[in-house]
Every structure is written in structure tokens, then in C-alpha cells.
């Protein structure tokens, strides 16, 4: 792909994501898969769901997959399977999509927010260790939050933007303090950690989202939990059908977390293309990195980097940008899509004000909220579109905006 020159190029629209381009290439396969489901008239937890569970588990290096209704419900079911409830503590990142902390709060538990590594935007192991050392203590073999007296049960790292958190260090902390681990891998299916360990396979339960904008996206909400523990897999299957086993006999209070057959059929078609789409995203990321570097805007923006030995799947391509909000406005005027992930860190959300966090907590998360911007990275980007994105960014800084 030819790198950017400073010469003007024609303007063209570049959306943040173009699902129509993806669909156009696979429409016949998708329609055939949907027709098969419609002909069978089995729409809930049918053979396509079972096949998808097996395929996603295998793809992720896990023994079991349990299809659920969304990525949010995957997190919720995972916490329920680990018996997180009122008063319990869950250590997690301050910089993520709302569902990460929202599912904790919905169970009456308390999110214990930790700051991020500014290079990866992922949960800081040093921050986790500091929180445990300053706020918690072991009592009778359980980790207790001194501030509330609640049991801290779970560590929930997030593999943000498509790159895995520092799982070796985090797993060591979890083992040392008796914590279970839920991997929020909503943005990271197929991401790898050194040793060819894939997202979702290292902790007790991994949680995926198949929201349409994800690298592997359904035609609506869908999600999955993966695990290597047969007891947890069985518990997740019971929880997703209102806690019943057998039917109408309820062992626990679960929820309606079932994955439907139509979504599974769509995902099975798309799964065949996922690695190819990931390669295109990685190629696009390399182009951006080289083009921005060659254009000499490194003093104004910093590009994401894959950590050594890791497979970054680039669910988003997020830069740190000087005068971020003005740059976003400039991109919009040039018909270049962009998005802020996320403008308010979790610990400062109004609905969590009662937990007592302020702007002095998690300063790197707050800085990321003020500086980061996602630009188009989807596999179907053309060379002209990428040049337009880069030239528009360079134009903003060259013109002294």
C-alpha cells in the first residue's frame, strides 16, 4: 500500500465502520444459513448454537463454550456462576465499556476500580497489587476489603481494543490472594498472549460479545462464555435458562440469557472469515503507524502498538491526540468517522458516585478519556480511504489548528 504524500488528494467519505461492505461479500452464504434455520423452525438453543459453542471454544483454546444473549449477559452470567453477590468486591479497570462495571453493580457487588497501563489502556497489575496491599487484608483465607468488610472474590481484567491485558502478572496476583478471574474479552476474540494463549482461555471464564460492530459480529446482540472448567460450564448452562435443570425445576435464580439460532447461524458463516479480516486490520494498523511516522506528526499523536509476543486484533485503532476534540471535529467535516472510547471513565460515572471515587483516582484512565480517539480500521478500507484518513489528520496539525 503506497504511503501518504503531502500532495492533496480527492475527498471521500470514510465511515468508522462499514458493515455493508462486509455483508456484500458474504450475502449468499448468510442468506442460505438463515433459510436453513427458518426451514427448521428451531430458533432457541438449536444445533447451530451447539456448533458455534464448539467452534468458538476450539478457536479460543478452551474446552467449553456457552452461548448467551449478549456480551453483557456473558459477564453477568460469569459473575453469577462464581457466586458474586451483594457486598462482594470485584477488582476491575476504570477504563472500559459500561457493562464491565454495570454487571458487577447489578448483582449488588462493588467494583473496585484500578488504573490502567497508559501504553495498552489495560488494567495495571501494579495498580491491582497496590489496591490489594493498601485496601485489603486476608482473613481466614479470604481477601477482605477493609473499607466495607466485604469479600473480594473476583479479578476482572478487560482486553481493551483487541489486545490482551498482562495476564501472567494478573493471574499470579489472583492465585496469591484467592481470587477467581473473569476475562472481559468482548473486544478481543482471537487475541493472543505470549505462548499462543488466546483471550478467554487463561482465567476461570472468558466473556465475548458478538455485537455487530465487533470483529466477529452478529446481526443483533449475542455473546458467549468460554471455560476449561466442566462445573462452571454446566452452571452457566443452567443460569442461562432461568436456573432450571430439568425444565421447570429451578436450582438457582438465573436469567433469560439464551443465544438464538439465527444469530448462531450468522456467526458460523462469519467465523470462517475472521482470521482473514484480522490480518487486514493488522495490515491497516501497520499502514497507519508508518504513514503517521513518515508524515512527522509524532509530536501530536501517538499510535497503538502491539506488545511483544502478543496478537493484537485491532477491534479499534485508538490514537492519543493533542487537541483531541478539535481533531474529531476536523475529521467529521472531512467525512471521516471517529469515536471517543470512552469520554468518562467508569469510576466517574454518575451512577457510581456512591462508591466514593473522585478525579484524583485513576489518573491514567482520566487522561485516556481526554486524549484518545478511534479512527477507521475495518478490513474493507481501501487504500484511498486510508490515505484520506491520514492526510486529514496531518492537515489538521500542519494548519496549526
Buried (B, 14 or more C-beta within 10 A) or exposed (E): EEEBEEEEEEEEEBBBBBBEBBEEEBEEBBEEBBEEBEEEEEBEBBBBBBBBBEBBBEBBBBEBBBBBBBBBBBBBBBBBBBEBBEEBBBBBBBBBBBBBBBBBBBBEBBBBBBBBBBEBBBBBBEBBBEBBEEBBEEEEEEBBBEEBEBBBBBBBBBBBBBBBBBBBBBBEBBEEBEBBBBBBBBBBBBBBBEEEBBBBBBBBBBBBBBBBBBBBBBBBBBBBBBBBBEEBBBBBBBBBBBBBBEEEEEEBEBBEBBBBBBBBBBBBBBBEBBEEBBEBBBBBBEBBBBBBEBBEBEEBBBBBEBBEEBBBBBBBBBBBBBBBEEBBBBBEEBEBBBBBBBEBBBBBBEEBEEBEBEEEBBBBBBBBBEBBBBBBBBBBBEEEBBBBBBBBBBBBBBEEE
